[in-house]
């Protein structure tokens, strides 16, 4: 089993969209068993996937050792894909989490991933755009981190902080995936080359294009592949997922 966090401390970079589309391709195209863990109090992944959002969410699992991860588990409309849901209380989880002793912290963190070791091939964690002690703790127990990034000077400048944090936590930096990419935009081309020069093979070859197809599909609670699988944006998510499989196994 491989656990992969999708994280960027900047919002609006299509982090959840990327995680959901990758989960779909893994589960429906490649027939892998996938668990999506919604670590964000906005609950976007939960609302997209869950058949039922329990009153007991991930935040309870993280702060109470007596609560089983199964309490927050929901089936989805997809074969091979389940979701560990959060509630809005996830936004207030950090302070309570910090008050736990070290043993509780380790045990509660470990159970959200290792509890499922025999059941899933991939655990994908959708993290909030916030760099705090809880986010860092979750990152530290994963096998690696994928950083979605929208091209822009300030966004690129912030990547160094994210990658430094990943390194500090002794977690693998799987790579950056460029989202909302406009290949006809000269600025995007220049910034893409700058990222490639700085990060080398840590930039995924596949860039996810800026596309109304992706935006509309999410509005309809569909992945891009479900919405229009024959068009380029959906194919790009397939290519990205293939790259992820090659990188992490």
Secondary structure, 3 states (H helix, E strand, C coil): CEEEEECCCCCCCCHHHHHHHHHHHHHHHCCCCEEEEECCCCCHHHHHHECCCCCCCHHHHHHCCCCCHHHHEEEECCCCEEEECCCHHHHHHHHHHHCCCHHHHHHHHHHHHHCCCCCCCEEEEECCCCCCHHHHHHHHCCCEEEEEEECCHHHHHHHHHHHHHHHHCCCEEEEEEEECECCCCHHHHHHHHHHHHHHHHHECCCCCECCHHHHHHHHCCCCHHHHHCCCHHHHHHHHHHHHHHHHHC
